[in-house]
């Protein structure tokens, strides 16, 4: 009797887990409602003729939930951008290693043209800024471990990456 009750509970749990994994793989849509002007989030596609602002698949939408709470908070308030160029090899690799070593999720902007470099150098306030770091609205031109760590500390990023943290950047494989 006890074994039968246990097997029924186990079967119900298995069915629940199977359906919950299907729900995690659903697509989420975001659009503006023409009538009210409000943003709508739904698992159903918007009405015909409505412009879709964003579409997300389940696994991509939950990747950031695997980050520690403090890291998620810091990334929301102070997103990190690493500016690099094609001719920056060793120093940019060190810059990536510092950010990944701390578990900082960042995007990497590879500057390809002289115009891009000139535009960003005006923002950074320095002509030789590769690699450059932007944390929220604060920026630092050039690579200096102490200054970069100070910016990241002030933003609330962890000092070390948690076990199993995903690497960020253009060369994250």
VENZIGI-V288474 format. One record per residue. RES is the residue in one small letter. PHI is phi as a letter, one per 30 degrees, with the letter a starting at -180 (* if undefined). Layout:
RES;PHI / RES;PHI
//
This chain:
x;* / x;d / x;d / x;d / x;d / x;d / x;d / x;d / x;d / x;d / x;d / x;d / x;d / x;d / x;d / x;e / x;d / x;d / x;d / x;d / x;d / x;d / x;d / x;d / x;c / x;d / x;c / x;c / x;c / x;b / x;a / x;c / x;d / x;d / x;d / x;c / x;i / x;d / x;d / x;c / x;c / x;a / x;c / x;c / x;d / x;d / x;d / x;e / x;i / x;d / x;d / x;d / x;d / x;a / x;b / x;b / x;d / x;e / x;d / x;d / x;d / x;c / x;e / x;d / x;d / x;d / x;d / x;d / x;e / x;d / x;d / x;d / x;d / x;d / x;d / x;d / x;d / x;b / x;d / x;c / x;b / x;c / x;c / x;b / x;b / x;d / x;c / x;c / x;c / x;d / x;d / x;d / x;d / x;d / x;d / x;d / x;d / x;d / x;d / x;d / x;d / x;c / x;i / x;d / x;d / x;b / x;c / x;c / x;c / x;d / x;d / x;c / x;c / x;d / x;d / x;d / x;d / x;d / x;d / x;d / x;d / x;d / x;d / x;d / x;i / x;a / x;d / x;c / x;c / x;d / x;d / x;b / x;b / x;b / x;c / x;i / x;c / x;d / x;b / x;b / x;d / x;i / x;c / x;b / x;e / x;d / x;d / x;d / x;d / x;d / x;e / x;d / x;d / x;d / x;d / x;j / x;d / x;d / x;d / x;b / x;d / x;d / x;e / x;i / x;d / x;d / x;d / x;c / x;j / x;d / x;c / x;d / x;d
//
